[in-house]
Amino acid sequence: MAYQIINLKDIYNELGENDTKELLKKFSCPLNKDVESFLRDKSIEFSKQDIARTYIVMSSYKQENVIVGYFAITNKSTIVKSSILSKTKRKRFLKYANYDNDFKGYHIALPLIGQIGKNYYNRI
């Protein structure tokens, strides 16, 4: 079974909002209604505002492309205290982070999987 991973923003740009919402209605996750609700109700708006990037996992089922799952990725900022880092690691952190004098640490953005879900709609 071959899978395709497609950015929700690409689907939205190709199909438009109404057809994308119709496609997302075919996602069901009875084990976690929050996962289902995010995809159906929030994912398009989060993609539009670049809050999170949602990726739809598609596969062929009975000669039709269907959603088998999805995941959403966002950036999360954190602070790493400089006191726990060696001088070498502090230099490395400066390539990817900003030092904050008030917190005596480095602000760094990290990818975070915000949502992940499997589709039970077709029971593939």
TILUMSE-120402 format. One record per atom (N, C-alpha, C, CB): x, y, z; chain; residue in one letter; residue number from 0. Coordinates in Angstrom, 2 decimals, decimal comma, padded with zeros to 5 digits. Atoms other than C-alpha are relative to their C-alpha. Glycine has a CB too. Example, Ala and Ser with C-alpha at 12.3 -4.5 7.8 and 13.67 -1.06 7.14 Angstrom:
// residues 2
SITE|000,89|-001,19|000,00|A|A|0
SITE|012,30|-004,50|007,80|A|A|0
SITE|000,90|001,20|000,00|A|A|0
SITE|-000,99|000,03|001,25|A|A|0
SITE|-000,82|-001,19|-000,06|A|S|1
SITE|013,67|-001,06|007,14|A|S|1
SITE|-000,77|001,09|000,73|A|S|1
SITE|000,41|000,46|-001,42|A|S|1
END
This chain:
// residues 124
SITE|000,85|-001,17|000,00|A|M|0
SITE|000,00|000,00|000,00|A|M|0
SITE|000,89|001,24|000,00|A|M|0
SITE|-000,96|000,00|001,22|A|M|0
SITE|-000,80|-001,21|000,10|A|A|1
SITE|001,56|003,31|-001,09|A|A|1
SITE|-000,69|001,17|000,71|A|A|1
SITE|000,27|000,36|-001,48|A|A|1
SITE|000,52|-001,16|-000,71|A|Y|2
SITE|001,15|006,45|000,98|A|Y|2
SITE|000,57|001,27|-000,60|A|Y|2
SITE|000,35|-000,08|001,50|A|Y|2
SITE|-000,44|-001,33|000,40|A|Q|3
SITE|001,37|010,10|000,02|A|Q|3
SITE|-000,19|000,92|001,19|A|Q|3
SITE|-000,78|000,52|-001,25|A|Q|3
SITE|000,13|-001,00|-001,05|A|I|4
SITE|002,02|012,91|002,47|A|I|4
SITE|-000,13|001,35|-000,70|A|I|4
SITE|001,23|-000,02|000,99|A|I|4
SITE|000,33|-001,24|000,70|A|I|5
SITE|000,44|016,17|001,34|A|I|5
SITE|-000,26|001,10|001,02|A|I|5
SITE|-001,22|-000,19|-000,93|A|I|5
SITE|000,23|-001,16|-000,86|A|N|6
SITE|000,57|019,59|002,99|A|N|6
SITE|-001,45|000,44|-000,17|A|N|6
SITE|001,00|001,16|-000,35|A|N|6
SITE|001,40|-000,43|000,04|A|L|7
SITE|-002,97|020,67|003,88|A|L|7
SITE|-000,14|001,31|-000,78|A|L|7
SITE|-000,54|000,17|001,43|A|L|7
SITE|000,06|-001,27|000,72|A|K|8
SITE|-002,18|024,12|002,49|A|K|8
SITE|-000,07|-000,23|-001,52|A|K|8
SITE|001,24|000,87|000,35|A|K|8
SITE|000,06|000,33|001,43|A|D|9
SITE|-001,59|022,54|-000,95|A|D|9
SITE|-001,38|-000,51|-000,39|A|D|9
SITE|001,07|-001,06|-000,35|A|D|9
SITE|001,35|000,51|000,27|A|I|10
SITE|-004,92|020,72|-000,75|A|I|10
SITE|-000,99|001,17|-000,02|A|I|10
SITE|-000,42|-001,04|001,07|A|I|10
SITE|000,88|-001,16|-000,10|A|Y|11
SITE|-006,68|023,92|000,31|A|Y|11
SITE|000,14|000,90|-001,23|A|Y|11
SITE|000,30|000,80|001,28|A|Y|11
SITE|-000,23|-000,86|001,16|A|N|12
SITE|-005,07|025,91|-002,51|A|N|12
SITE|-000,56|-000,61|-001,28|A|N|12
SITE|001,49|000,28|-000,17|A|N|12
SITE|000,50|000,67|001,21|A|E|13
SITE|-006,11|023,31|-005,09|A|E|13
SITE|-001,52|-000,16|000,01|A|E|13
SITE|000,65|-001,36|-000,14|A|E|13
SITE|001,43|000,31|-000,06|A|L|14
SITE|-009,62|022,44|-003,89|A|L|14
SITE|-000,89|001,16|000,46|A|L|14
SITE|-000,22|-001,15|000,91|A|L|14
SITE|000,80|-001,05|-000,61|A|G|15
SITE|-010,75|025,58|-002,08|A|G|15
SITE|-000,47|-000,43|001,38|A|G|15
SITE|-001,20|000,36|-000,88|A|G|15
SITE|000,36|000,26|-001,39|A|E|16
SITE|-012,12|025,84|001,43|A|E|16
SITE|-001,14|-001,00|000,16|A|E|16
SITE|-000,38|001,29|000,67|A|E|16
SITE|001,17|000,88|-000,17|A|N|17
SITE|-015,50|024,11|000,99|A|N|17
SITE|000,34|-001,45|-000,32|A|N|17
SITE|-001,14|000,47|-000,89|A|N|17
SITE|-000,33|001,38|000,37|A|D|18
SITE|-014,14|021,03|-000,81|A|D|18
SITE|001,02|-000,60|000,97|A|D|18
SITE|000,55|-000,04|-001,43|A|D|18
SITE|-000,96|000,49|-000,99|A|T|19
SITE|-011,26|020,76|001,66|A|T|19
SITE|-000,73|-000,41|001,27|A|T|19
SITE|001,06|001,07|000,32|A|T|19
SITE|000,78|000,34|-001,20|A|K|20
SITE|-013,72|020,81|004,56|A|K|20
SITE|-000,79|-001,29|-000,22|A|K|20
SITE|-000,96|001,14|000,37|A|K|20
SITE|000,72|001,24|000,31|A|E|21
SITE|-015,76|018,10|002,84|A|E|21
SITE|000,93|-001,21|000,08|A|E|21
SITE|-000,64|000,08|-001,41|A|E|21
SITE|-000,99|001,08|-000,07|A|L|22
SITE|-012,63|015,97|002,45|A|L|22
SITE|000,32|-000,33|001,46|A|L|22
SITE|001,28|000,39|-000,76|A|L|22
SITE|-000,38|000,21|-001,40|A|L|23
SITE|-011,74|016,46|006,13|A|L|23
SITE|-001,13|-000,61|000,83|A|L|23
SITE|000,41|001,32|000,62|A|L|23
SITE|001,13|000,64|-000,70|A|K|24
SITE|-015,24|015,33|007,20|A|K|24
SITE|000,10|-001,51|-000,04|A|K|24
SITE|-001,33|000,45|-000,62|A|K|24
SITE|-000,17|001,45|000,13|A|K|25
SITE|-014,15|011,85|006,09|A|K|25
SITE|001,11|-000,51|000,92|A|K|25
SITE|000,31|-000,37|-001,45|A|K|25
SITE|-000,98|000,42|-001,00|A|F|26
SITE|-011,74|011,71|009,03|A|F|26
SITE|-000,76|-000,24|001,30|A|F|26
SITE|001,14|001,07|000,19|A|F|26
SITE|000,67|000,36|-001,24|A|S|27
SITE|-013,00|009,93|012,14|A|S|27
SITE|001,01|-000,63|000,95|A|S|27
SITE|-001,18|-000,96|-000,27|A|S|27
SITE|-000,88|000,57|-001,02|A|C|28
SITE|-011,09|009,23|015,33|A|C|28
SITE|-000,79|-000,14|001,31|A|C|28
SITE|001,29|000,90|000,21|A|C|28
SITE|000,83|000,16|-001,21|A|P|29
SITE|-013,50|007,86|017,96|A|P|29
SITE|000,80|-000,18|001,28|A|P|29
SITE|-000,92|-001,19|-000,18|A|P|29
SITE|-000,84|000,18|-001,19|A|L|30
SITE|-010,60|007,13|020,31|A|L|30
SITE|000,44|001,33|000,60|A|L|30
SITE|001,22|-000,84|-000,34|A|L|30
SITE|-000,42|-001,31|-000,48|A|N|31
SITE|-009,73|010,83|020,57|A|N|31
SITE|-000,70|001,08|-000,81|A|N|31
SITE|001,53|000,17|-000,08|A|N|31
SITE|000,81|-000,99|000,71|A|K|32
SITE|-012,34|013,39|019,56|A|K|32
SITE|000,74|001,32|-000,18|A|K|32
SITE|-001,30|000,24|000,75|A|K|32
SITE|-000,80|-001,23|000,17|A|D|33
SITE|-009,83|016,25|020,08|A|D|33
SITE|000,83|-000,06|-001,28|A|D|33
SITE|000,92|000,21|001,22|A|D|33
SITE|-000,77|000,20|001,22|A|V|34
SITE|-007,70|014,82|017,26|A|V|34
SITE|-000,90|000,21|-001,21|A|V|34
SITE|000,64|-001,42|-000,02|A|V|34
SITE|000,98|-000,17|001,08|A|E|35
SITE|-010,77|014,64|015,03|A|E|35
SITE|-000,42|001,46|-000,12|A|E|35
SITE|-001,24|-000,89|000,25|A|E|35
SITE|000,43|-001,39|-000,01|A|S|36
SITE|-011,91|018,13|016,03|A|S|36
SITE|001,07|000,94|-000,55|A|S|36
SITE|-000,37|000,41|001,41|A|S|36
SITE|-001,06|-000,86|000,50|A|F|37
SITE|-008,53|019,69|015,33|A|F|37
SITE|000,03|-000,03|-001,52|A|F|37
SITE|001,36|-000,44|000,56|A|F|37
SITE|-000,10|000,10|001,46|A|L|38
SITE|-008,40|018,36|011,77|A|L|38
SITE|-001,21|000,64|-000,68|A|L|38
SITE|000,14|-001,47|-000,42|A|L|38
SITE|001,22|-000,49|000,64|A|R|39
SITE|-012,00|019,18|010,94|A|R|39
SITE|-000,24|001,50|000,22|A|R|39
SITE|-001,18|-000,77|000,51|A|R|39
SITE|000,42|-001,35|-000,38|A|D|40
SITE|-012,37|022,52|012,74|A|D|40
SITE|001,10|001,05|000,08|A|D|40
SITE|-000,67|-000,07|001,30|A|D|40
SITE|-001,06|-000,98|-000,25|A|K|41
SITE|-008,97|024,14|013,27|A|K|41
SITE|001,16|-000,04|-000,98|A|K|41
SITE|000,53|-000,18|001,36|A|K|41
SITE|-001,22|000,17|000,78|A|S|42
SITE|-006,36|022,80|010,88|A|S|42
SITE|000,12|000,97|-001,18|A|S|42
SITE|000,08|-001,41|-000,51|A|S|42
SITE|-000,06|-000,93|001,13|A|I|43
SITE|-007,28|024,99|007,90|A|I|43
SITE|000,41|001,39|000,48|A|I|43
SITE|-001,36|000,06|-000,73|A|I|43
SITE|-000,32|-001,34|-000,52|A|E|44
SITE|-007,19|028,18|009,95|A|E|44
SITE|001,43|000,05|000,55|A|E|44
SITE|-000,99|000,39|001,10|A|E|44
SITE|-001,38|000,05|-000,49|A|F|45
SITE|-003,94|027,13|011,66|A|F|45
SITE|000,99|000,05|-001,15|A|F|45
SITE|000,23|-001,26|000,84|A|F|45
SITE|-000,87|-000,03|001,18|A|S|46
SITE|-002,42|026,54|008,21|A|S|46
SITE|000,03|001,39|-000,63|A|S|46
SITE|-000,47|-001,04|-001,04|A|S|46
SITE|000,08|-001,34|000,58|A|K|47
SITE|-003,63|029,90|006,90|A|K|47
SITE|000,86|000,99|000,79|A|K|47
SITE|-001,45|000,48|-000,03|A|K|47
SITE|-000,71|-000,93|-000,86|A|Q|48
SITE|-002,10|031,70|009,88|A|Q|48
SITE|001,43|-000,44|000,32|A|Q|48
SITE|-000,76|000,19|001,29|A|Q|48
SITE|-001,32|000,56|-000,26|A|D|49
SITE|001,10|029,59|009,87|A|D|49
SITE|000,26|-000,28|001,48|A|D|49
SITE|001,07|000,93|-000,53|A|D|49
SITE|-000,14|000,41|-001,41|A|I|50
SITE|000,45|028,51|013,45|A|I|50
SITE|000,53|-001,42|000,04|A|I|50
SITE|-001,37|000,10|000,75|A|I|50
SITE|-000,44|001,39|000,09|A|A|51
SITE|000,91|024,86|012,49|A|A|51
SITE|-000,15|-000,44|-001,45|A|A|51
SITE|-000,81|-000,93|000,96|A|A|51
SITE|000,09|000,60|001,34|A|R|52
SITE|001,54|022,92|009,31|A|R|52
SITE|-000,56|-001,40|000,17|A|R|52
SITE|001,39|-000,02|-000,74|A|R|52
SITE|000,65|001,29|-000,08|A|T|53
SITE|-000,76|019,99|008,88|A|T|53
SITE|000,27|-000,78|-001,28|A|T|53
SITE|-001,52|000,15|000,25|A|T|53
SITE|-000,30|000,88|001,13|A|Y|54
SITE|000,17|017,08|006,64|A|Y|54
SITE|-000,99|-001,15|000,02|A|Y|54
SITE|001,47|-000,53|000,06|A|Y|54
SITE|001,00|001,06|000,14|A|I|55
SITE|-002,45|014,65|005,38|A|I|55
SITE|000,68|-001,21|-000,63|A|I|55
SITE|-001,21|000,48|-000,86|A|I|55
SITE|-000,53|001,25|000,53|A|V|56
SITE|-001,44|011,02|004,83|A|V|56
SITE|-001,13|-000,66|-000,78|A|V|56
SITE|000,56|-000,93|001,15|A|V|56
SITE|001,03|000,56|000,89|A|M|57
SITE|-003,37|009,61|001,86|A|M|57
SITE|000,46|-001,37|-000,52|A|M|57
SITE|-000,28|000,97|-001,20|A|M|57
SITE|-000,26|001,29|000,62|A|S|58
SITE|-003,64|006,13|000,39|A|S|58
SITE|-001,20|-000,36|-000,88|A|S|58
SITE|000,28|-001,09|001,07|A|S|58
SITE|001,08|000,46|000,86|A|S|59
SITE|-005,74|004,30|-002,17|A|S|59
SITE|-000,81|-001,07|000,73|A|S|59
SITE|000,56|-000,56|-001,35|A|S|59
SITE|000,91|000,95|-000,62|A|Y|60
SITE|-008,77|002,42|-000,88|A|Y|60
SITE|-001,22|-000,15|-000,91|A|Y|60
SITE|-000,42|000,46|001,45|A|Y|60
SITE|001,12|000,26|000,92|A|K|61
SITE|-011,33|000,83|-003,22|A|K|61
SITE|000,03|000,99|-001,17|A|K|61
SITE|-001,35|000,09|000,74|A|K|61
SITE|-000,19|-000,83|001,19|A|Q|62
SITE|-009,92|002,79|-006,18|A|Q|62
SITE|-000,19|001,51|000,26|A|Q|62
SITE|-000,96|-000,44|-001,09|A|Q|62
SITE|000,18|-001,42|-000,34|A|E|63
SITE|-010,23|006,13|-004,33|A|E|63
SITE|001,09|000,41|000,99|A|E|63
SITE|-001,43|000,26|000,61|A|E|63
SITE|-000,96|-000,53|-000,97|A|N|64
SITE|-007,68|008,31|-002,50|A|N|64
SITE|-000,75|000,42|001,25|A|N|64
SITE|000,80|001,18|-000,59|A|N|64
SITE|000,64|-000,31|-001,27|A|V|65
SITE|-008,62|008,54|001,17|A|V|65
SITE|001,05|000,41|001,03|A|V|65
SITE|-000,81|-001,23|000,52|A|V|65
SITE|-000,87|-000,39|-001,12|A|I|66
SITE|-007,17|010,06|004,32|A|I|66
SITE|000,18|-001,20|000,91|A|I|66
SITE|-000,60|001,21|000,79|A|I|66
SITE|-000,24|001,08|-000,97|A|V|67
SITE|-005,50|007,43|006,50|A|V|67
SITE|000,51|000,57|001,32|A|V|67
SITE|001,01|-001,01|-000,57|A|V|67
SITE|-000,48|-000,63|-001,22|A|G|68
SITE|-004,04|009,85|009,02|A|G|68
SITE|000,51|001,40|-000,29|A|G|68
SITE|001,09|-000,85|000,65|A|G|68
SITE|-000,58|-001,32|000,16|A|Y|69
SITE|-002,45|013,21|009,60|A|Y|69
SITE|000,93|000,29|001,17|A|Y|69
SITE|-001,10|001,07|-000,10|A|Y|69
SITE|-000,79|-000,53|-001,11|A|F|70
SITE|000,10|015,04|011,69|A|F|70
SITE|000,17|001,50|-000,21|A|F|70
SITE|001,38|-000,71|000,10|A|F|70
SITE|-000,18|-001,45|000,05|A|A|71
SITE|000,59|018,70|012,52|A|A|71
SITE|001,28|000,34|000,75|A|A|71
SITE|-001,23|000,74|000,63|A|A|71
SITE|-001,28|-000,42|-000,58|A|I|72
SITE|003,91|020,34|013,24|A|I|72
SITE|-000,03|001,50|000,23|A|I|72
SITE|001,20|-000,39|-000,91|A|I|72
SITE|-000,11|-001,42|-000,31|A|T|73
SITE|004,51|023,68|014,90|A|T|73
SITE|001,37|000,26|000,62|A|T|73
SITE|-001,15|000,46|000,96|A|T|73
SITE|-001,25|-000,35|-000,68|A|N|74
SITE|007,46|025,55|016,39|A|N|74
SITE|-000,30|000,31|001,46|A|N|74
SITE|000,69|001,21|-000,68|A|N|74
SITE|000,11|-000,25|-001,43|A|K|75
SITE|007,90|025,66|020,13|A|K|75
SITE|001,30|000,66|000,45|A|K|75
SITE|-000,27|-001,32|000,80|A|K|75
SITE|-001,18|-000,70|-000,50|A|S|76
SITE|010,25|028,10|021,78|A|S|76
SITE|000,31|-000,47|001,42|A|S|76
SITE|-000,20|001,53|-000,04|A|S|76
SITE|-000,40|000,38|-001,35|A|T|77
SITE|012,22|027,08|024,82|A|T|77
SITE|001,28|000,75|000,36|A|T|77
SITE|000,20|-001,54|000,12|A|T|77
SITE|-001,23|-000,65|-000,48|A|I|78
SITE|015,06|028,46|026,92|A|I|78
SITE|000,90|-001,06|000,60|A|I|78
SITE|-000,31|001,12|001,04|A|I|78
SITE|-001,00|000,90|-000,56|A|V|79
SITE|018,22|026,51|027,66|A|V|79
SITE|000,94|000,87|000,83|A|V|79
SITE|000,78|-000,81|-001,12|A|V|79
SITE|-000,85|-000,78|-000,90|A|K|80
SITE|020,09|027,89|030,67|A|K|80
SITE|001,47|-000,15|-000,39|A|K|80
SITE|-000,21|-000,42|001,46|A|K|80
SITE|-001,41|000,04|000,41|A|S|81
SITE|023,67|028,79|029,80|A|S|81
SITE|000,86|-000,71|001,04|A|S|81
SITE|000,53|001,41|-000,23|A|S|81
SITE|-000,79|000,61|-001,06|A|S|82
SITE|024,89|027,45|033,15|A|S|82
SITE|000,17|-001,51|-000,17|A|S|82
SITE|-000,65|000,29|001,34|A|S|82
SITE|-000,11|001,45|000,19|A|I|83
SITE|024,31|023,85|032,02|A|I|83
SITE|000,79|-000,36|-001,25|A|I|83
SITE|-001,39|-000,62|-000,07|A|I|83
SITE|-000,71|000,25|001,25|A|L|84
SITE|026,26|024,26|028,78|A|L|84
SITE|001,49|000,29|000,12|A|L|84
SITE|-000,60|000,85|-001,12|A|L|84
SITE|-001,44|-000,27|000,07|A|S|85
SITE|029,99|024,01|028,16|A|S|85
SITE|000,22|001,20|-000,93|A|S|85
SITE|000,79|-001,27|-000,50|A|S|85
SITE|-000,30|-001,14|000,88|A|K|86
SITE|031,71|026,91|026,35|A|K|86
SITE|-000,17|-000,39|-001,47|A|K|86
SITE|001,43|000,50|000,24|A|K|86
SITE|000,12|000,47|001,37|A|T|87
SITE|031,81|024,84|023,16|A|T|87
SITE|-001,47|-000,06|-000,42|A|T|87
SITE|000,66|-001,38|-000,16|A|T|87
SITE|001,42|000,10|000,32|A|K|88
SITE|028,07|024,16|023,29|A|K|88
SITE|-000,66|001,37|-000,03|A|K|88
SITE|-000,71|-000,91|001,01|A|K|88
SITE|000,52|-001,37|000,05|A|R|89
SITE|027,35|027,83|024,02|A|R|89
SITE|000,26|000,61|-001,36|A|R|89
SITE|000,61|000,86|001,10|A|R|89
SITE|-000,33|-000,53|001,32|A|K|90
SITE|029,14|028,75|020,79|A|K|90
SITE|-000,89|-000,64|-001,06|A|K|90
SITE|001,49|-000,26|-000,34|A|K|90
SITE|000,88|000,69|000,95|A|R|91
SITE|027,11|026,14|018,91|A|R|91
SITE|-001,42|000,54|000,08|A|R|91
SITE|000,01|-001,52|000,27|A|R|91
SITE|001,36|-000,51|-000,18|A|F|92
SITE|023,88|027,45|020,39|A|F|92
SITE|-000,18|001,37|-000,64|A|F|92
SITE|-000,34|000,07|001,49|A|F|92
SITE|000,11|-001,33|000,59|A|L|93
SITE|024,63|030,95|019,13|A|L|93
SITE|-000,30|-000,05|-001,50|A|L|93
SITE|001,27|000,77|000,24|A|L|93
SITE|000,34|000,14|001,42|A|K|94
SITE|024,27|029,64|015,56|A|K|94
SITE|-001,51|-000,12|-000,20|A|K|94
SITE|000,71|-001,23|-000,58|A|K|94
SITE|001,41|000,31|000,16|A|Y|95
SITE|020,63|028,66|016,19|A|Y|95
SITE|-000,91|000,70|001,02|A|Y|95
SITE|-000,19|-001,47|000,10|A|Y|95
SITE|000,79|-000,57|-001,09|A|A|96
SITE|019,52|030,59|019,26|A|A|96
SITE|000,47|001,42|000,31|A|A|96
SITE|000,10|-000,88|001,25|A|A|96
SITE|-000,34|-001,35|-000,46|A|N|97
SITE|019,49|034,05|020,77|A|N|97
SITE|000,18|-000,03|001,51|A|N|97
SITE|-001,10|001,03|-000,40|A|N|97
SITE|-000,24|-000,06|-001,43|A|Y|98
SITE|020,95|034,76|024,17|A|Y|98
SITE|-000,90|001,05|000,63|A|Y|98
SITE|001,49|000,30|000,30|A|Y|98
SITE|000,86|-000,91|-000,75|A|D|99
SITE|018,61|036,38|026,69|A|D|99
SITE|000,64|000,29|001,35|A|D|99
SITE|-001,44|-000,59|000,18|A|D|99
SITE|-000,66|-000,39|-001,26|A|N|100
SITE|020,34|038,30|029,50|A|N|100
SITE|-000,91|-000,15|001,21|A|N|100
SITE|000,49|001,44|-000,09|A|N|100
SITE|000,94|000,09|-001,12|A|D|101
SITE|017,21|038,37|031,66|A|D|101
SITE|-000,15|-001,43|000,51|A|D|101
SITE|-001,37|000,54|-000,42|A|D|101
SITE|000,18|001,40|-000,38|A|F|102
SITE|016,83|034,59|031,64|A|F|102
SITE|001,32|-000,75|000,13|A|F|102
SITE|-000,87|-000,70|-001,01|A|F|102
SITE|-001,33|000,61|-000,03|A|K|103
SITE|020,56|033,88|031,42|A|K|103
SITE|-000,01|-001,34|-000,74|A|K|103
SITE|000,48|-000,20|001,46|A|K|103
SITE|000,09|001,21|000,80|A|G|104
SITE|019,86|031,38|028,68|A|G|104
SITE|-000,24|000,32|-001,45|A|G|104
SITE|-001,10|-000,90|000,52|A|G|104
SITE|000,15|-000,11|001,44|A|Y|105
SITE|019,36|030,77|025,00|A|Y|105
SITE|-001,43|-000,35|-000,41|A|Y|105
SITE|001,01|-000,91|-000,72|A|Y|105
SITE|001,30|000,28|000,60|A|H|106
SITE|015,99|031,04|023,24|A|H|106
SITE|000,24|-000,79|-001,27|A|H|106
SITE|-000,81|001,32|-000,29|A|H|106
SITE|-000,16|000,82|001,19|A|I|107
SITE|015,72|028,31|020,67|A|I|107
SITE|-001,37|-000,55|-000,41|A|I|107
SITE|001,01|-001,17|000,25|A|I|107
SITE|001,25|000,54|000,54|A|A|108
SITE|012,85|027,21|018,41|A|A|108
SITE|000,22|-001,46|-000,37|A|A|108
SITE|-000,50|000,83|-001,23|A|A|108
SITE|-000,08|001,43|000,26|A|L|109
SITE|012,20|023,49|018,16|A|L|109
SITE|-001,28|-000,47|-000,69|A|L|109
SITE|000,24|-000,79|001,31|A|L|109
SITE|001,23|000,53|000,58|A|P|110
SITE|009,78|021,51|015,99|A|P|110
SITE|-000,76|-000,84|001,03|A|P|110
SITE|000,31|-000,85|-001,26|A|P|110
SITE|000,85|000,71|-000,94|A|L|111
SITE|006,87|020,06|017,91|A|L|111
SITE|-001,15|-000,64|-000,77|A|L|111
SITE|-000,54|000,95|001,12|A|L|111
SITE|001,18|000,65|000,57|A|I|112
SITE|004,35|017,47|016,75|A|I|112
SITE|-001,16|000,36|000,90|A|I|112
SITE|000,19|-001,57|-000,14|A|I|112
SITE|001,11|-000,49|-000,80|A|G|113
SITE|001,19|019,16|017,92|A|G|113
SITE|-001,18|-000,95|000,01|A|G|113
SITE|-000,44|001,34|-000,51|A|G|113
SITE|001,11|000,94|000,12|A|Q|114
SITE|-001,34|016,60|016,71|A|Q|114
SITE|000,45|-001,15|-000,88|A|Q|114
SITE|-001,28|000,69|-000,59|A|Q|114
SITE|-000,23|001,16|000,86|A|I|115
SITE|-001,24|013,14|015,21|A|I|115
SITE|-001,23|-000,89|000,13|A|I|115
SITE|001,33|-000,78|000,39|A|I|115
SITE|001,21|000,81|-000,08|A|G|116
SITE|-004,16|010,93|014,30|A|G|116
SITE|-000,13|-000,99|-001,13|A|G|116
SITE|-001,19|000,88|000,03|A|G|116
SITE|000,30|001,05|000,98|A|K|117
SITE|-005,29|007,81|012,48|A|K|117
SITE|-001,48|000,08|-000,34|A|K|117
SITE|000,37|-001,43|000,55|A|K|117
SITE|001,37|-000,06|000,46|A|N|118
SITE|-008,47|007,77|010,41|A|N|118
SITE|-000,66|-001,38|000,15|A|N|118
SITE|-000,06|000,48|-001,46|A|N|118
SITE|000,76|001,24|-000,15|A|Y|119
SITE|-011,03|005,11|011,39|A|Y|119
SITE|-001,23|-000,02|-000,90|A|Y|119
SITE|-000,43|-000,18|001,45|A|Y|119
SITE|001,19|-000,15|000,85|A|Y|120
SITE|-013,61|006,26|008,82|A|Y|120
SITE|-000,17|-001,19|-000,94|A|Y|120
SITE|000,09|001,29|-000,80|A|Y|120
SITE|000,08|001,11|000,95|A|N|121
SITE|-012,77|003,55|006,24|A|N|121
SITE|000,51|-001,31|000,55|A|N|121
SITE|000,76|000,35|-001,24|A|N|121
SITE|-000,56|001,21|-000,64|A|R|122
SITE|-011,10|001,07|008,60|A|R|122
SITE|000,98|-000,72|-000,91|A|R|122
SITE|-001,12|-000,95|000,41|A|R|122
SITE|-001,02|000,61|000,88|A|I|123
SITE|-008,13|000,49|006,29|A|I|123
SITE|000,91|-000,88|000,82|A|I|123
SITE|000,83|001,09|-000,73|A|I|123
END
